[in-house]
Amino acid sequence: MTDNPHPPPPARASRFPYLKQDFAASLVVFLVALPLCVGVAVASGVPAELGLVTGIVGGIVTGLMRGSSLQVSGPAAGLTVLVFEAVQEFGLAVLGAIVLVAGALQLLMGALKLGRWFRAISVSVVEGMLAGIGLVIIAGQLYAAAGLTAPASGLDKLLGLPGAAADALGSSTALISLAVGAGTISVLVLWKHLPARVRAVPGALAAVLLATLITQVFDLPVATVEVKGLLDAIQPPGADALAQLATPAVLGTVLAFTLIASAESLFSAAAVDRLHDGPRTQYDKELMAQGAGNAVCGALGALPMTAVIVRSSANVQAGAKTKASRVLHGVWLLLFAALLPAALALIPLPALAGILVHAGWKLIPFRQLGRLRRTHPGEALILVVTAVSIVAVNMFEGVLIGLALSVAKTAWEASHVRLEVIDKGAGPVQVYLSGNATFLRLPKILDSLEALPQDRPVELDLSGLHHLDHACRTALENWAERHSAAGTEPVKVTAQ
């Protein structure tokens, strides 16, 4: 009997076979997540610490649950606009109540196995939503980069940019602040062209560190992050905040949070699955994991969370193998928030604005829009209309407009009907209808039928129809009565 050339690994290695890879990946994800958590919080109009709280919960709570093993959750740029609107309209205290109930709804939807149905949402609507969010983020953060106050609505943000530019040009302080923001964006754009050893440090972190170093060394008059302390920033929703959940406006915002956060998370999961060959996402369990995380975030008065593709792709590319990497990244965020909170006060706000301008730009699907315009112009129109509606109205109504347009387009394409008229000059005129006859095609059908000779008998064959809705059936019966009323032989109808 020969000795085994490959003896079994030690017990510790067998319990945690990928500890080294997951540990290294968790550090990378932590360094990517740190500036984004802070930046999203500041852009959302809430204390910076609340962004870290959501990142911690996304790592430790959601990270421990089943669903997608390598997807990383936390505060996302995609919800910045909606959160800002909610805070401005209802207040920070009510935000926690909104997020809490949205998380509970996600848990319920996951338990009812509705997670897979989010995959049926038109990709054009989702990309249009992200494009609209990106435009609003860019416009709003340009004001922040100059140290100016942005208007409330997305449309006003865009229309007010020329005036803001004129104000900034007349202020040396605003120009310095803009220079810091522009420098941050430049670092982010150029970082991917640097040697691989340099790129081991995430670009967003490097950009923030460089901006912080420059503002401190040269004592630049630039606004920095306001620090309240982790425990002071956490404000669980009270009875008054929970009571406002009964108002229609707050309920509408809860629904918007639930649908948008769920769709963004599950679309992100599908994208992450394409990046690795490990276990596939269990969509219903992932939706419940997101719901549990959001419920905890809401109970702490923090920001809502979604799965974030930037952090998730960084996790995969860093070599993560199990959920341990995302859990550890939450631990590192917790240690940073607990041990080094004063470091946040050194971060210049225009640097965070630059990071979010760059993030907003990446949300706009330029390549997809060009491809859709060439191959599926209808889908391209849905994308553009959704984006414009979000900018012009608001997030929730913009997404509803996009969904309605998508459903209408699908209904129009599904109601394809073919009408063939055979007239041999003598005898009855034969009319054949095939396909799907719905009210959307009714004008075309009636125009063709009413153009038939009034003094000739007609044979109407409906046997080729796959579907005949009530509106079409009633209209055809009425036309047949009118055609027969002039003394002509009654219309002969072959049933469907």
N, C-alpha and C positions, 0 to 999 in steps of 0.2 A: 504493500500500500504506500503510495507516494505522498509526500507532503503537499499540502495545498499551496500553490505558488502565490495565491492572492488571499491572504488571511483576512478575516472580517475586520472592519475598522473598529476602533475603540467605541465603547458605548456612547460617550459624549458626541463623537462624530456622527454616529448613526442617528442620534436624536436630532441633531442640528447639522445635517450634512452640508448645508449651504451657508453656514453662519458667516464665514469670511466674505463671501460675495454679497450677502444681504447687508452686512454691517457697512461695507464700503459704499454700496448703493444708497443706504439710508443717509449717509453724510452728504452725498451729492444732492439728493432730493431735499434735504434740510437747507442746504445752501441756495438751492433754486427757490424753495418755498418762502424763505425768510423775507426777502425784499418784496415778493409778490403779496404775501399776507398783509404786510404793513401798508403797501401801496394801495391795495384794494380797499382796505379799511378807511384810509384817509380820503380816497376818492368817493367813498360811499357816505362820507359825512359823519363817521363814528370814530371813537377813540382808536388809536392804532393797536392798542392791546387786544381789542376785540377780534381783530383779524388773526392775531396769534392764537387766541382762544379757539377760534373755528379751525385753524390749522391743527392745533393739538387734538381737538375732538375728532377731526377727520382722520388723523393718524392713529390715535389710540383706540377710539370707540369703533368707528367705521372700519378701520384697518383690521381689527380683530375678527370681524364678522365675515361670513361667507358671501360669495357673489363673484367678484372679480379679484383674483389673487394679486395682481400686479398694478391695479389701478389705484391712484392716489387722490384723495379728496381734500378739499379745503375751500377757502373763499375764492371765488372766481370772478374774473373781469366780466364774464357774461352776465352776472347778476348785479353789477355795480349800478347801472342805471335804475333798475327797479328798486334796489335798496335805497338809493339816494332819494328817489321820489317818495318812497314810503316814509323815510325818516323826516323829510320836509313836510309831508302832509299830516302824518299821525304822531310823530315824535319817536324818540329812541326807545322809550318804555314799551310802546305798542309793537315795535319791531320784534322784540323777543316773543310776544304772544303770537304774532303772525308766523314766525319761523317754527314755533312750537307746534301749532296746529298743522302747518304745512308738513312737518315731519310725521305727525300722527296720520295724516292722510296718505303719505307715502307708505307708511307701515301697513295701512289698511289695503292700499292698492296692491302691494306686494303679497299680502296674505290672500287676496282674492285672485292672485296670479294674473294681474293686468300688466305686469312689466313688459311682456313680449309685445303688447299692442302698441307701445310707444315706437316700436320699430316700423310701424305702418305710417307714421307721420312723414309727409313729403320732405325729402331731403332739401328741396328748394326752399321750403318754408323755414327749416332750421338754418340753412345757410343765409337766407334773407334776414332772419332774426339776428344772427351773429354779425352780419354786415351792418344792420341798423345800430346794434349795440356798439360796434366798433366806431362808427361815425360819431355817435353821441359822446363816446369816451374821448376820442381824439379832440373833438371840439371843446369839451369841458376841460380837459387837461391842458389845453393850450392856454386857457385863462390861468389855471393854477401854476403853470410854468412861469408866467409873467407876474405872479403874485396878485392877480386880479380876481374879483368875484364873478363867477359865471352865472348867466341867467338860468332860470329854473328849467324851462322847456328845451327840448332838443333843437327845435326849429329856431328858437331865439338864440341859442348858443351859436348856431351856424351863421345866422344873419348878423349877429353882433360882433363877429370876428374882425371885420374891417375897422370898426370903431375901437375895438380892443387893441388892434395893432397900432392905431394912431396914438392911443393913450400910452402904450408901452414905449413907442419911439420918443415920446417926450419925457420919459423918466429914466434916469440912469440906474436907479435901483431895479426897475422892471427889466431893463436891458441886461443887467448882470444876472438876474434870476433866469431870464430866457437863455442866456449863454450857458448856464449850468445845465438846464434842461436839454438844450441842443447838444451839449457835450456828452450827456448821458446817452442820448439816442445814437450819437456817432459811435460811441464805444460798443453799444449793442449791435449795431450794423456791421462794424468792422471786426468784432470779436471772432466770428466764425472763420475769418481768413487768417487768423494767427496760428502759429504752430500748435500741434496737438498738446504738447506739454503745458503751454499757457492756457489752453482751453479746458484744462482739467478743472480750473476755477470757473464756475458758471458765469456767463456774461452779465446777467442782471446783478449778481453780487459784486462783481468787479466794478461795474459802472457806479453802483451806489458807494462802494468804498472809495473809489477815486474822487467822486464828487464830494464826499464827506471830507476827505483829506485836503482837497484843494480849498474848500470853503473855510476849513479850520486854520490851515496854514496862512492863508491870505486874509483871514478875518472878513470874509465877504458878507455884505448886508443881505443875507438870504434867510427866509423863514425856514425853521426846522420843525420836526415833529413834536407835538405837545405830548408829554408823558404824564399819565395819571397814576400809573401803578396797576398791576394786574388785578389785584383784589378790588381796588377802587373802581376799576372800569366795569367789573362784572356787576350787573344790576338785574336780577331776576324779575320778570314781569309781575306786577302786583295785581290786586283785584280790579283796580280801575282800568288797567290795560287790558285785562282779560274781558272785562265788560264791553269794551269797544268792539270785540269780535262779532257782536250782534248787528253792527251797522253794515249796510250793503257795500259801502266803499271798502271797508276793511276785508270783508269776505271776498270781494273781487280780487283784492291784492293777495289774499291767502291762496286763492285758486291759481292766480298767475305764478306765484312762487312755486306752487306744487307742480304745475304742468311744465314750466320752463326748466326748473331744476332737474326734474325727472328726465325730461327729454334730453337735456344736455349731458346728464350723467350716463344715460344708456347709449346715446350716440357715441360718447367718448369710449365707453366699454367696447363697442363694436370696433372702433378704430384701434384701441389698444390690443385687441385680440389679433389684429393683423400684424402686430409688431413682434409677436413671440409665438412659439409653438407649444406653450404649456397648456394647462387646463383652460377651457373656454368659460366665458362668463355665464353664470346662471342668473338670468335677468330678473326674475322675481325676487331672488334672494339679494341681489345687488340693490334693488329698489328698497327692500326692507332695511338693508344696511345704511343706505342714504337717509331713510326715514328716521332710523334710530339716532344717527348723527345729528340730523337737523332738530330732532326733539330735544336732545341734550343741549345743542347750541341755543335753541329758543329758551330753554329753562335757565340758561346762564345769561340771557340777554345779548347773545353774540350774533355775528353775521350768519346768514344761511350758507350752506356748503353745496358744492356739486363735485363730481369727479372732474379733474382738471387735466386736460390732455398734455399740457406742457410738463407738469410734474410727473405724469404717468409715463410719458415717453422717455423722460430723463431717467426714471426708475428702471425701465427696461434696458435702455442703452448702457446704463451703469452696471448691468450684469445681475440685477436682482432675480432671485429664483422663487422666493416665497413671500407671503404677506409680512414676514418679519421686517423687511426693509421699510415698509410704510409705517409700521407700528413704531419702529425705532426712530424714524424721522419725526414722529409726533413727540417722542420722549425728548429728542434734542431741542425741539421748539419749546417744550415745557421748561427745560433747564435754562434755556436762554431767557425766556420771559421771567423766570424766577430769580436768576442770578445776575443778569445783565440788563435790567430794564432801562437804566440810565443811558445805555448805548443808543437807544432809539432817539433820544433827544438830540443827538448829533447829526441825524440824517436830514439833509436838506429836502424840503418839499418839492422844489423843481426837479430834483433827481427822480423822485418817485413819480412825478408827473411825466417825465421822459420815459420811464419804464412802461407806464400805462399807455402813452401815445404809441409806443412800439407794439405793445400787446394789442391795442385796438386796431392798428394797421394789419396785424396778422389775422385778425378776425374777419377781415373783408376778403371774400373768396374770389380774387381777380381771375385766377386761372379757370376756376369752375364756371364763372360767369361767361368767359369767352368761349369755353367749350360748349356750354348750354346754348349760347346764342347761335352757334353754328349747327348744332345737332337737334336741340329741342327748344326752339324759341319760346314756346309757351311756358316751359319751366323757367327760362331766363326771366320772362315777364313776372312770374310769381315771385321770384327772388327779389327783383328790383322793387316791385310794389310793396312787398313785406318790409324791406329795408326803409323805403321812403315813408311808409305809414308809421313805423316806429319812431322815426325822426320827427315827423309832422304831428303825430298824435301822442301816443305813449306806447310803452312796451306791450301791455296786455292787449289793447285794442289792435295794435299793429299785427300781432301774431294771429289774432282772430280773423283779421282781414285776409292775411295770407292763407290761413286754413280754409276760409270760405272760398277764396279764389281757386285754391287747389281742388276742393270738392267740386266746384262748378266746372272746372276744366275736365276733371275725370268724368263727370256726368255727361258733359257734352260729347266727349270722345266715345263713351260707352254707348251713347244713343245713336249709333250709326245706322242709317236706314237707306235702303235702295228701292226706288220706285221705277218700275219699267212699264211702259205703255205700248201695247201692240194693237195697231189699227190697220186692218186689211182692206179698208175702204168700204166694206159691206159687212153686215152682221154686227154683233156687239163689239164694243171696244173692250179689250182685255187689259186689266191693270193688275200687276203683281207687286206686292210689298214684301220685302224681306229685311231681316236684321232686327233692330230694336227700335220700336216706335214709341217715343216718349214725347212729353209736352214740349221739350226743347226743339224737336224737329217738326212740330205740328204746323208751323207756318209754311214750311217747304212742301209738306204733304198736301195741305189744303190748296195752295197755289196751283199745284199740278192737277189736282182733281177738278177744281173749279174751271180750269182751262179746257176741259174735255167738252166735246160737242153736246149741247143740251138736248138735241133731238135724236140722240143715238142711245140704245141700251148699253149698259155697262156691266161687265162681270169683274168684280173686285175679289182677288184671291189673296187671303191673309195667311195661308198655310205656311208660308216661308218665314213668318215672324217668330223670333225667339221670345220677344216680350212686347206686350201691348198694354200701355198703362191706361188708367181710367179716363184721363183727359183725351187721349187719342181715340179710344173706343167711342166715347160720347160724341166727339167731333165727327167721326166717320159715320155714325148712325144719323146724325143731324144732316150731314151732307147728302147721304143716300135718300133721306126723306125729301129734301129740297129738289134733288135731281129728278125724283120720280113724280113730284107734284105737278109738273108741267105737261102731264099726259103721256110721258115717256114710259116705256116698260120699266117696272121696278128693278132697281139695282140688284143683281144677283151676287150675294156675298158667300164666298167659301171661307168657312170659319178657320180661326187660327189653329 
